[in-house]
Amino acid sequence: MDWQTLIAAGIVIVTLTIFLVRLVRPQQRGGCGHDCGCGKK
C-alpha cells in the first residue's frame, strides 16, 4: 500500500467514526433553559 491509500482509508475511518458517534449520542435540544436571562417563562 502506498501512502495515499493509507491517508484515504484514515479519512474514511475518521468520517465514519464521527457519523456513528453523532448517531448514537442523544440529541441535545437547543433553546432556552429558563436560566439564560432572556425573559421567557
mmCIF file as Biopython writes it, N, C-alpha, C and O atoms, coordinates in Angstrom:
data_model
#
loop_
_atom_site.group_PDB
_atom_site.id
_atom_site.type_symbol
_atom_site.label_atom_id
_atom_site.label_alt_id
_atom_site.label_comp_id
_atom_site.label_asym_id
_atom_site.label_entity_id
_atom_site.label_seq_id
_atom_site.pdbx_PDB_ins_code
_atom_site.Cartn_x
_atom_site.Cartn_y
_atom_site.Cartn_z
_atom_site.occupancy
_atom_site.B_iso_or_equiv
_atom_site.auth_seq_id
_atom_site.auth_asym_id
_atom_site.pdbx_PDB_model_num
ATOM 1   N N  . MET A ? 1  ? 0.844   -1.189 0.000  1.0 0.0 1  A 1 
ATOM 2   C CA . MET A ? 1  ? 0.000   0.000  0.000  1.0 0.0 1  A 1 
ATOM 3   C C  . MET A ? 1  ? 0.884   1.247  0.000  1.0 0.0 1  A 1 
ATOM 4   O O  . MET A ? 1  ? 1.898   1.312  0.695  1.0 0.0 1  A 1 
ATOM 5   N N  . ASP A ? 2  ? 0.483   2.204  -0.776 1.0 0.0 2  A 1 
ATOM 6   C CA . ASP A ? 2  ? 1.220   3.452  -0.779 1.0 0.0 2  A 1 
ATOM 7   C C  . ASP A ? 2  ? 0.599   4.416  0.237  1.0 0.0 2  A 1 
ATOM 8   O O  . ASP A ? 2  ? -0.443  4.122  0.822  1.0 0.0 2  A 1 
ATOM 9   N N  . TRP A ? 3  ? 1.233   5.546  0.438  1.0 0.0 3  A 1 
ATOM 10  C CA . TRP A ? 3  ? 0.809   6.473  1.491  1.0 0.0 3  A 1 
ATOM 11  C C  . TRP A ? 3  ? -0.530  7.115  1.179  1.0 0.0 3  A 1 
ATOM 12  O O  . TRP A ? 3  ? -1.273  7.439  2.106  1.0 0.0 3  A 1 
ATOM 13  N N  . GLN A ? 4  ? -0.867  7.311  -0.087 1.0 0.0 4  A 1 
ATOM 14  C CA . GLN A ? 4  ? -2.147  7.930  -0.434 1.0 0.0 4  A 1 
ATOM 15  C C  . GLN A ? 4  ? -3.321  7.021  -0.076 1.0 0.0 4  A 1 
ATOM 16  O O  . GLN A ? 4  ? -4.368  7.498  0.361  1.0 0.0 4  A 1 
ATOM 17  N N  . THR A ? 5  ? -3.151  5.740  -0.256 1.0 0.0 5  A 1 
ATOM 18  C CA . THR A ? 5  ? -4.200  4.795  0.108  1.0 0.0 5  A 1 
ATOM 19  C C  . THR A ? 5  ? -4.412  4.792  1.613  1.0 0.0 5  A 1 
ATOM 20  O O  . THR A ? 5  ? -5.550  4.759  2.080  1.0 0.0 5  A 1 
ATOM 21  N N  . LEU A ? 6  ? -3.329  4.826  2.372  1.0 0.0 6  A 1 
ATOM 22  C CA . LEU A ? 6  ? -3.438  4.854  3.829  1.0 0.0 6  A 1 
ATOM 23  C C  . LEU A ? 6  ? -4.109  6.136  4.315  1.0 0.0 6  A 1 
ATOM 24  O O  . LEU A ? 6  ? -4.934  6.089  5.227  1.0 0.0 6  A 1 
ATOM 25  N N  . ILE A ? 7  ? -3.772  7.269  3.727  1.0 0.0 7  A 1 
ATOM 26  C CA . ILE A ? 7  ? -4.388  8.546  4.108  1.0 0.0 7  A 1 
ATOM 27  C C  . ILE A ? 7  ? -5.885  8.518  3.781  1.0 0.0 7  A 1 
ATOM 28  O O  . ILE A ? 7  ? -6.702  8.944  4.597  1.0 0.0 7  A 1 
ATOM 29  N N  . ALA A ? 8  ? -6.247  8.024  2.603  1.0 0.0 8  A 1 
ATOM 30  C CA . ALA A ? 8  ? -7.658  7.953  2.203  1.0 0.0 8  A 1 
ATOM 31  C C  . ALA A ? 8  ? -8.438  7.031  3.135  1.0 0.0 8  A 1 
ATOM 32  O O  . ALA A ? 8  ? -9.554  7.361  3.536  1.0 0.0 8  A 1 
ATOM 33  N N  . ALA A ? 9  ? -7.872  5.895  3.480  1.0 0.0 9  A 1 
ATOM 34  C CA . ALA A ? 9  ? -8.540  4.977  4.398  1.0 0.0 9  A 1 
ATOM 35  C C  . ALA A ? 9  ? -8.695  5.618  5.783  1.0 0.0 9  A 1 
ATOM 36  O O  . ALA A ? 9  ? -9.726  5.442  6.433  1.0 0.0 9  A 1 
ATOM 37  N N  . GLY A ? 10 ? -7.693  6.348  6.229  1.0 0.0 10 A 1 
ATOM 38  C CA . GLY A ? 10 ? -7.778  7.038  7.516  1.0 0.0 10 A 1 
ATOM 39  C C  . GLY A ? 10 ? -8.878  8.085  7.530  1.0 0.0 10 A 1 
ATOM 40  O O  . GLY A ? 10 ? -9.598  8.214  8.520  1.0 0.0 10 A 1 
ATOM 41  N N  . ILE A ? 11 ? -9.017  8.834  6.444  1.0 0.0 11 A 1 
ATOM 42  C CA . ILE A ? 11 ? -10.062 9.850  6.358  1.0 0.0 11 A 1 
ATOM 43  C C  . ILE A ? 11 ? -11.439 9.190  6.388  1.0 0.0 11 A 1 
ATOM 44  O O  . ILE A ? 11 ? -12.348 9.687  7.053  1.0 0.0 11 A 1 
ATOM 45  N N  . VAL A ? 12 ? -11.599 8.092  5.686  1.0 0.0 12 A 1 
ATOM 46  C CA . VAL A ? 12 ? -12.881 7.380  5.679  1.0 0.0 12 A 1 
ATOM 47  C C  . VAL A ? 12 ? -13.209 6.865  7.082  1.0 0.0 12 A 1 
ATOM 48  O O  . VAL A ? 12 ? -14.349 6.980  7.534  1.0 0.0 12 A 1 
ATOM 49  N N  . ILE A ? 13 ? -12.232 6.307  7.759  1.0 0.0 13 A 1 
ATOM 50  C CA . ILE A ? 13 ? -12.457 5.779  9.109  1.0 0.0 13 A 1 
ATOM 51  C C  . ILE A ? 13 ? -12.832 6.895  10.073 1.0 0.0 13 A 1 
ATOM 52  O O  . ILE A ? 13 ? -13.745 6.727  10.881 1.0 0.0 13 A 1 
ATOM 53  N N  . VAL A ? 14 ? -12.147 8.028  10.003 1.0 0.0 14 A 1 
ATOM 54  C CA . VAL A ? 14 ? -12.468 9.162  10.884 1.0 0.0 14 A 1 
ATOM 55  C C  . VAL A ? 14 ? -13.874 9.677  10.596 1.0 0.0 14 A 1 
ATOM 56  O O  . VAL A ? 14 ? -14.626 9.965  11.527 1.0 0.0 14 A 1 
ATOM 57  N N  . THR A ? 15 ? -14.237 9.798  9.325  1.0 0.0 15 A 1 
ATOM 58  C CA . THR A ? 15 ? -15.567 10.280 8.955  1.0 0.0 15 A 1 
ATOM 59  C C  . THR A ? 15 ? -16.662 9.329  9.445  1.0 0.0 15 A 1 
ATOM 60  O O  . THR A ? 15 ? -17.673 9.777  9.987  1.0 0.0 15 A 1 
ATOM 61  N N  . LEU A ? 16 ? -16.470 8.042  9.260  1.0 0.0 16 A 1 
ATOM 62  C CA . LEU A ? 16 ? -17.450 7.068  9.734  1.0 0.0 16 A 1 
ATOM 63  C C  . LEU A ? 16 ? -17.575 7.104  11.256 1.0 0.0 16 A 1 
ATOM 64  O O  . LEU A ? 16 ? -18.675 6.975  11.793 1.0 0.0 16 A 1 
ATOM 65  N N  . THR A ? 17 ? -16.461 7.279  11.942 1.0 0.0 17 A 1 
ATOM 66  C CA . THR A ? 17 ? -16.496 7.368  13.404 1.0 0.0 17 A 1 
ATOM 67  C C  . THR A ? 17 ? -17.297 8.572  13.861 1.0 0.0 17 A 1 
ATOM 68  O O  . THR A ? 17 ? -18.089 8.470  14.798 1.0 0.0 17 A 1 
ATOM 69  N N  . ILE A ? 18 ? -17.103 9.715  13.211 1.0 0.0 18 A 1 
ATOM 70  C CA . ILE A ? 18 ? -17.843 10.925 13.569 1.0 0.0 18 A 1 
ATOM 71  C C  . ILE A ? 18 ? -19.339 10.715 13.332 1.0 0.0 18 A 1 
ATOM 72  O O  . ILE A ? 18 ? -20.153 11.080 14.181 1.0 0.0 18 A 1 
ATOM 73  N N  . PHE A ? 19 ? -19.709 10.136 12.199 1.0 0.0 19 A 1 
ATOM 74  C CA . PHE A ? 19 ? -21.126 9.885  11.921 1.0 0.0 19 A 1 
ATOM 75  C C  . PHE A ? 19 ? -21.737 8.934  12.943 1.0 0.0 19 A 1 
ATOM 76  O O  . PHE A ? 19 ? -22.856 9.156  13.406 1.0 0.0 19 A 1 
ATOM 77  N N  . LEU A ? 20 ? -21.016 7.884  13.295 1.0 0.0 20 A 1 
ATOM 78  C CA . LEU A ? 20 ? -21.538 6.914  14.259 1.0 0.0 20 A 1 
ATOM 79  C C  . LEU A ? 20 ? -21.692 7.524  15.646 1.0 0.0 20 A 1 
ATOM 80  O O  . LEU A ? 20 ? -22.677 7.255  16.332 1.0 0.0 20 A 1 
ATOM 81  N N  . VAL A ? 21 ? -20.737 8.337  16.064 1.0 0.0 21 A 1 
ATOM 82  C CA . VAL A ? 21 ? -20.832 8.984  17.381 1.0 0.0 21 A 1 
ATOM 83  C C  . VAL A ? 21 ? -22.028 9.926  17.413 1.0 0.0 21 A 1 
ATOM 84  O O  . VAL A ? 21 ? -22.762 9.960  18.400 1.0 0.0 21 A 1 
ATOM 85  N N  . ARG A ? 22 ? -22.229 10.684 16.353 1.0 0.0 22 A 1 
ATOM 86  C CA . ARG A ? 22 ? -23.371 11.608 16.312 1.0 0.0 22 A 1 
ATOM 87  C C  . ARG A ? 22 ? -24.695 10.867 16.247 1.0 0.0 22 A 1 
ATOM 88  O O  . ARG A ? 22 ? -25.704 11.363 16.748 1.0 0.0 22 A 1 
ATOM 89  N N  . LEU A ? 23 ? -24.708 9.690  15.638 1.0 0.0 23 A 1 
ATOM 90  C CA . LEU A ? 23 ? -25.921 8.902  15.553 1.0 0.0 23 A 1 
ATOM 91  C C  . LEU A ? 23 ? -26.287 8.290  16.903 1.0 0.0 23 A 1 
ATOM 92  O O  . LEU A ? 23 ? -27.462 8.246  17.268 1.0 0.0 23 A 1 
ATOM 93  N N  . VAL A ? 24 ? -25.293 7.822  17.640 1.0 0.0 24 A 1 
ATOM 94  C CA . VAL A ? 24 ? -25.525 7.137  18.904 1.0 0.0 24 A 1 
ATOM 95  C C  . VAL A ? 24 ? -25.773 8.123  20.039 1.0 0.0 24 A 1 
ATOM 96  O O  . VAL A ? 24 ? -26.598 7.863  20.916 1.0 0.0 24 A 1 
ATOM 97  N N  . ARG A ? 25 ? -25.069 9.247  20.031 1.0 0.0 25 A 1 
ATOM 98  C CA . ARG A ? 25 ? -25.200 10.220 21.118 1.0 0.0 25 A 1 
ATOM 99  C C  . ARG A ? 25 ? -26.597 10.828 21.110 1.0 0.0 25 A 1 
ATOM 100 O O  . ARG A ? 25 ? -27.113 11.165 20.044 1.0 0.0 25 A 1 
ATOM 101 N N  . PRO A ? 26 ? -27.218 10.974 22.280 1.0 0.0 26 A 1 
ATOM 102 C CA . PRO A ? 26 ? -28.556 11.566 22.314 1.0 0.0 26 A 1 
ATOM 103 C C  . PRO A ? 26 ? -28.528 13.015 21.816 1.0 0.0 26 A 1 
ATOM 104 O O  . PRO A ? 26 ? -27.579 13.762 22.050 1.0 0.0 26 A 1 
ATOM 105 N N  . GLN A ? 27 ? -29.597 13.371 21.127 1.0 0.0 27 A 1 
ATOM 106 C CA . GLN A ? 27 ? -29.696 14.720 20.570 1.0 0.0 27 A 1 
ATOM 107 C C  . GLN A ? 27 ? -29.950 15.731 21.683 1.0 0.0 27 A 1 
ATOM 108 O O  . GLN A ? 27 ? -30.816 15.530 22.536 1.0 0.0 27 A 1 
ATOM 109 N N  . GLN A ? 28 ? -29.191 16.810 21.664 1.0 0.0 28 A 1 
ATOM 110 C CA . GLN A ? 28 ? -29.407 17.874 22.633 1.0 0.0 28 A 1 
ATOM 111 C C  . GLN A ? 28 ? -30.329 18.900 22.002 1.0 0.0 28 A 1 
ATOM 112 O O  . GLN A ? 28 ? -30.129 19.321 20.863 1.0 0.0 28 A 1 
ATOM 113 N N  . ARG A ? 29 ? -31.314 19.285 22.741 1.0 0.0 29 A 1 
ATOM 114 C CA . ARG A ? 29 ? -32.265 20.261 22.213 1.0 0.0 29 A 1 
ATOM 115 C C  . ARG A ? 29 ? -31.753 21.658 22.521 1.0 0.0 29 A 1 
ATOM 116 O O  . ARG A ? 29 ? -31.301 21.945 23.629 1.0 0.0 29 A 1 
ATOM 117 N N  . GLY A ? 30 ? -31.833 22.505 21.533 1.0 0.0 30 A 1 
ATOM 118 C CA . GLY A ? 30 ? -31.448 23.886 21.717 1.0 0.0 30 A 1 
ATOM 119 C C  . GLY A ? 30 ? -32.576 24.674 22.338 1.0 0.0 30 A 1 
ATOM 120 O O  . GLY A ? 30 ? -33.663 24.142 22.562 1.0 0.0 30 A 1 
ATOM 121 N N  . GLY A ? 31 ? -32.333 25.900 22.610 1.0 0.0 31 A 1 
ATOM 122 C CA . GLY A ? 31 ? -33.392 26.741 23.142 1.0 0.0 31 A 1 
ATOM 123 C C  . GLY A ? 31 ? -33.091 27.205 24.548 1.0 0.0 31 A 1 
ATOM 124 O O  . GLY A ? 31 ? -32.000 27.003 25.079 1.0 0.0 31 A 1 
ATOM 125 N N  . CYS A ? 32 ? -34.065 27.816 25.117 1.0 0.0 32 A 1 
ATOM 126 C CA . CYS A ? 32 ? -33.914 28.442 26.416 1.0 0.0 32 A 1 
ATOM 127 C C  . CYS A ? 32 ? -34.025 27.401 27.523 1.0 0.0 32 A 1 
ATOM 128 O O  . CYS A ? 32 ? -34.886 26.521 27.490 1.0 0.0 32 A 1 
ATOM 129 N N  . GLY A ? 33 ? -33.143 27.521 28.496 1.0 0.0 33 A 1 
ATOM 130 C CA . GLY A ? 33 ? -33.190 26.655 29.656 1.0 0.0 33 A 1 
ATOM 131 C C  . GLY A ? 33 ? -33.811 27.356 30.842 1.0 0.0 33 A 1 
ATOM 132 O O  . GLY A ? 33 ? -33.706 26.868 31.967 1.0 0.0 33 A 1 
ATOM 133 N N  . HIS A ? 34 ? -34.451 28.482 30.623 1.0 0.0 34 A 1 
ATOM 134 C CA . HIS A ? 34 ? -35.133 29.299 31.626 1.0 0.0 34 A 1 
ATOM 135 C C  . HIS A ? 34 ? -34.181 29.945 32.622 1.0 0.0 34 A 1 
ATOM 136 O O  . HIS A ? 34 ? -34.641 30.607 33.553 1.0 0.0 34 A 1 
ATOM 137 N N  . ASP A ? 35 ? -32.890 29.780 32.463 1.0 0.0 35 A 1 
ATOM 138 C CA . ASP A ? 35 ? -31.921 30.449 33.325 1.0 0.0 35 A 1 
ATOM 139 C C  . ASP A ? 35 ? -30.981 31.330 32.514 1.0 0.0 35 A 1 
ATOM 140 O O  . ASP A ? 35 ? -29.905 31.697 32.985 1.0 0.0 35 A 1 
ATOM 141 N N  . CYS A ? 36 ? -31.388 31.670 31.296 1.0 0.0 36 A 1 
ATOM 142 C CA . CYS A ? 36 ? -30.479 32.419 30.434 1.0 0.0 36 A 1 
ATOM 143 C C  . CYS A ? 36 ? -30.672 33.927 30.560 1.0 0.0 36 A 1 
ATOM 144 O O  . CYS A ? 36 ? -29.848 34.694 30.062 1.0 0.0 36 A 1 
ATOM 145 N N  . GLY A ? 37 ? -31.742 34.364 31.214 1.0 0.0 37 A 1 
ATOM 146 C CA . GLY A ? 37 ? -31.969 35.787 31.386 1.0 0.0 37 A 1 
ATOM 147 C C  . GLY A ? 37 ? -32.675 36.436 30.216 1.0 0.0 37 A 1 
ATOM 148 O O  . GLY A ? 37 ? -32.658 37.661 30.095 1.0 0.0 37 A 1 
ATOM 149 N N  . CYS A ? 38 ? -33.302 35.644 29.341 1.0 0.0 38 A 1 
ATOM 150 C CA . CYS A ? 38 ? -33.943 36.205 28.153 1.0 0.0 38 A 1 
ATOM 151 C C  . CYS A ? 38 ? -35.364 36.708 28.449 1.0 0.0 38 A 1 
ATOM 152 O O  . CYS A ? 38 ? -35.942 37.411 27.620 1.0 0.0 38 A 1 
ATOM 153 N N  . GLY A ? 39 ? -35.926 36.371 29.585 1.0 0.0 39 A 1 
ATOM 154 C CA . GLY A ? 39 ? -37.247 36.834 29.945 1.0 0.0 39 A 1 
ATOM 155 C C  . GLY A ? 39 ? -38.364 35.873 29.592 1.0 0.0 39 A 1 
ATOM 156 O O  . GLY A ? 39 ? -39.518 36.134 29.931 1.0 0.0 39 A 1 
ATOM 157 N N  . LYS A ? 40 ? -38.059 34.760 28.918 1.0 0.0 40 A 1 
ATOM 158 C CA . LYS A ? 40 ? -39.099 33.787 28.590 1.0 0.0 40 A 1 
ATOM 159 C C  . LYS A ? 40 ? -39.406 32.926 29.811 1.0 0.0 40 A 1 
ATOM 160 O O  . LYS A ? 40 ? -38.533 32.648 30.633 1.0 0.0 40 A 1 
ATOM 161 N N  . LYS A ? 41 ? -40.653 32.516 29.906 1.0 0.0 41 A 1 
ATOM 162 C CA . LYS A ? 41 ? -41.048 31.660 31.032 1.0 0.0 41 A 1 
ATOM 163 C C  . LYS A ? 41 ? -41.515 30.336 30.509 1.0 0.0 41 A 1 
ATOM 164 O O  . LYS A ? 41 ? -41.894 29.463 31.290 1.0 0.0 41 A 1 
#
